[in-house]
């Protein structure tokens, strides 16, 4: 069966041009609208249009986008049904490229650039948390980054969940999880109730990846990755690759964000991002020799005795 391609057609006033992305449930097109200009239009896949669960999730994602209004989150323009069964979501067009593609070409990135990117993602995620939404799938593929303007936009709420749902509604059975395995928090794999702390873990993984070009775990299969996430500590950032130089304070912040126990992480994503920025901005430690340190010590002693 051939893949449906709606390029060149018009849906509810949106003229669809080229297909720019696709996932398991939806396809994204670059489109034009007489009023809104260039936009992104996401359309539920043809094979899923009769699937009530898939449709519910698609509409839920669309509704989450309307609840999170923030400069670092793509703006939802319209949720509609172009014709019976053909549901769509129109959002603003974010300039730049996927952070995943940018990082693959350029990582390890300069710490100052990483802190800026992580800070903007944290602001977007914090806005979602304030609206009662846990993202659950933070990863570079869900972030648009414009290197020219340094602007970040969070794109996708596809598997987000409401924080105020009952544990029975949000609890994931051990061995089953939602998200992307390389970026998912350990508690999501062990059947624990996922909280906003899980998004912090994913954001710390993004920071680790941008700073090193590597991930905190090395595994040859999903099964091995699953086991490592549940039983082993992440690889220290400074050991991620040969020759990588990382400030110890920067490493300490990232590794705390990757703590296996949610309570051992920072109180929230904003605190994590601010501590990372503080560590990046910290002046380098003085290393001016043994005799200079002795002179300072004697000077301080004389001052105390005077």
Helices and strands as residue ranges (DSSP letters): E 10-11, E 14-22, E 26-33, E 37-44, G 46-48, H 52-67, E 76-83, E 86-92, E 97-98, H 99-106, H 111-130, E 133-134, G 140-142, E 143-146, E 151-154, E 161-162, H 167-170, G 181-183, H 186-189, H 196-212, H 222-231, G 237-239, H 248-257, G 262-264, H 269-281, H 290-305
